[in-house]
Amino acid sequence: MVGATAGSDAEPYGAGAYLICLRGIVWREALRFIHQRERFVAALVRPLVWLFIFAAGFRSVLGVSIIPPYETYVLYEVYITPGLIAMIQLFNGMQSSLSMVYDREMGNMRTLLISPFPRWFLLTSKLLAGVAVSLLQVYVFLAIAWWWGIEPPLYGYLAILPALVVSGLMLGALGMLLSSLIKQLENFAGIMNFVIFPMFFASSALYPLWRIKEASNVLYDICVLNPFTYAVELIRFALYGQLHEVSLGVLAGCTLIFLAGAIYAYNPSKGFIARRGGPGGAGA
């Protein structure tokens, strides 16, 4: 591919050139988000429905005992808030992967990948752009949740930021890897349903792991193997100013694996895209 040749023969770029490239990719993603207001609304409707309706209906049924990081009994809506935050990031990561499938079908992906910049940098920049968009969505949700009575410590709103970045990178990298496996835009919804809902429900987003273990050891093992569980727990602890080290390690490892897989998949000479005619081509 032209990008591979250009990237190997061209003069090395300075940090300024990389920053300009990163800014361009982030700005493109921001403009796409601004012009798709329904995407912003949809990202908030799902978790708000769970918070206002589901949590309120089960408040008296699903009590949560004193478990870390909580120092006392908490209402059910307080418990599920971190899971709903992770849901926003999960859906945003899948939306970003949808945009990559669309770009590949329209030929825009070819324009990006033939850039003389390294492919890993281009894909990582796309990933960072998606994370930046998800941060805005999460903080708007937290503002609405505060109005509803979900009031974590004030320092939690700042302490949660690194956790949101780490979890957003992992979920975005997963979406990017999946986008390389989706041949056509029409197949996106079906494949995503087999990813989003199992990841969300088979996690600690809605119920503590100890309660899941009481109901089913098999389901508990699935939850433990689910990387989304660790995204939820990292956010949950960070919201109360604590670090869940196991979750941080798992998310860091999963991010590296998913991102490496995506970089390989988008390699025109080796990856999955090459077997279908290249990005933006007829076989994409």
N, C-alpha and C positions, 0 to 999 in steps of 0.2 A: 504494500500500500504506500501511497505517497507520503503519508504521515511518518511511517517508519523510516523511510529513506531520508526525509527532511530532518527528522529528529536526530539522526545519527551523523549527518554531514554538516548541519548548520553550526554556526558559532554558538558557544554556550551563552545563554541569556543571564543577565544579572537579576538581582532580587526585584528590582523595579519592574522588569518585564513580567515576572511571575505575578507580582501584585496587581498589575494592570489586567492580566488574564483572569486572575481570581475575581477581581472586582467586576469584570465584564460578565462572567458567568453568574455571579451572585445577583448582579443587577438585572440580568435577563430573567432569572427565576423570580425576583421580586416583582418585576413588571408583569410577568405571567400571573402571579398571585393577585396583584392589584386588579387586573382586568378580569379575573375570575372570582367575583365577589361571592358567587354561590358556593365556591369551594371553601371559603372562609366560614360561611354560615353553616354549611354541612359539617365542617370539622367540629363546630361547637354544639350543634343540635344533638348529635349522638350522645356525647357524655352528659349533656344537660338533661336529656330525657332519663338517663340512668340515675342521675343525681336527684332530680325533682320528683320523679314518679316511682321508679323501681326502689330506690333507697328509702323513700318515705313510706312506701307500702310495706316494706319488710323491716322497718326500724324496730318494731316491737317483737318480731319473730326471730331475727338473726342478731342476737347479742354478740358482742366481741369482748372477750375477757382481757385482762391486763397482760399484754404481750409487748415486747420491745417493738418500736421505740416509745410506745405509749406508757405513761406512768400511772394511768388510771383507766377506768372504763370509758370507752368512747362510743358515740353514736355510730350506727352503721354507715351513714353517709360520710362521716369523718374517715372511717376505715377505707372506703372504696375510692376516695378522692385520688390518692396516688395511682390507683389502677386506671382511673379515667384519664388522668394526665398521660399515662403511658399509652392509653388507647388513642389519644390525639396524635401522639408521635407515631404510633403504628400505622394509622390511617394516612398520615402525611407521608410516611416512607413509601407506602404502597401507591399513593398519588404521584409521588416523584417517579416511581418506576413506570407508572402509566404514561407519564410525559415522555419518558425515554423510549417506550414502545412507539408512541405517536411520532416522535422525532425520527425514529428509525424508518418508519413507514413513509414519512414525508421527505426523507432524504436529509433532514437537518443534522442527524447524527453523523453522517459522513463529513459534513462541513466541520464539525467539532473535532472529530478524530483525525483528520488530516492536518490538523494544526501541528506545527513543529515542536510544540511543547510535549513533554513526556505524557504518555497516555495515563499513567498512574496519577499524575498531577491534575489532568483534566477531569478524570472521574472523581478524584477526591474533592476537587473544587465544586463539582456538581453535588456531591454529597454534603459538603459544608453549606451550600446554598439552601438545600432542603432543610437542614437542621436549623438554619437561621429563621426560616419561615415558620417552622414548628414552634420555636421559642415564643414568637409573637402570639400564636394561637394559645399556647399553654398559659401565658400570663393574662390574657383576656379571660380565659376560663377561670383562673384563680381569683380574678377580680369579681367575677359573677358569683363564684362559690363563697367568697368572703361576704358578699351581700346576703347570701343564703344562710349564713351562720357558720361556715367552715373557716375557722380562724386559727391557723397554725401560728407559732411564734413569729414575730416580725422578722427575726434574723433568718427564718426558714425560707423566706422569699428570695434571699440572696444566696443562701447555702445550697438551694436546690439547683442553681444555675449549672455548676459543673456536672451534676448528675444528669440534668436534661441534655447536656451536650454529649455525654458518653452514651446514654441510652438512645438519643437521636441518631448518633453515628452508627450504632449497631443495627437499629431497625432500618435505617436508610440504606446501609450496606446490604442488608438482607433483601430489601426491595430491588436494589440495583442488580443483585445476582439473579433474582427471579425474572427481572426484565429481559435478561439475556436468553432466558429459556422460553419466553412467550413469543410464538411465531407471528401471531396476528393480534391486532387490537381487540377483535371480537372475542378472543379467548381470555381476555384479561379478567373480566368479572368472575367467571367460573373458577379460574385458578386462584384468584385472591380469596374467594369464599372458603377454599380449602386451606388457606393459610391464616387469614385474619381471625376468623371465629374460633378455630381450634386453639390458636395461640392465646387468645384472650380468655376463653372459658377454662382452659386447662392450665391455670396459673393461680397465683395468690391475689389476683386483682379483686375478686369478689368474695373470697372466703380465705381465712387463715389456713396455712398448710396443715396444722395439727387437726383442724376440723375435717379437712379432706382425707387425711390419713385414717381418721375414725370411720369414715364412710367407705373408703376403698383404697387398699394398698396399691393396686395397679394404677389408679388415677393419681395417687400421690407420687409414684415413681415418674409418671409422665410429666407432672408439674415440676418435679425437681430437674428433669432433663430439658424443660422448656426454657429457652433463654429469655423469653418475655417475663417469666417469673422474677428473674434477677434484675430486669429493668424496673419492674414495679417496686421491688424491695429497696433498690438503690435510691429511687425517688422517695419512697416512704421514709427511710431513715434520714435522708438529706433534708427533708422538709422539717425535721426536728433537730437539725444541726448535728447529725451523727453520720458516721461513715460505715457502710456495710461492706467490709473488705472483700468478702467472698463474692458478692455481686459485682463489685468493681473488677475483680480479676476475671470472672466469667465473661462479662461484657467486653472487656478489652480483648480477650482471646477470640471471642466470636466475631468481633468487629474485624480483626486482622484476617480471620479465615474467610468471612463473607466478602470483604473488600478484595482480598487476593483472588478469590474465585471470580469476582466480577471483572477485575483487570484481565485475568486470563481469558474469560469468556468474550471480552470485547477486543481481544487481540485478533486482528484480521487473518493472521497466518496460523494460529493455533486454537483459538477458542471456539465456542459453540456458534458464534456469529459467522465464522468462516465457513462452516458446514452448510450454511443457508444462503450463501451468496454475498455476505458482507453487509455492514450497516448501511441502511439506506438503499440497498440494492433490491432487485426484484425478489430475491430469495429471502429477504429479511423478514 
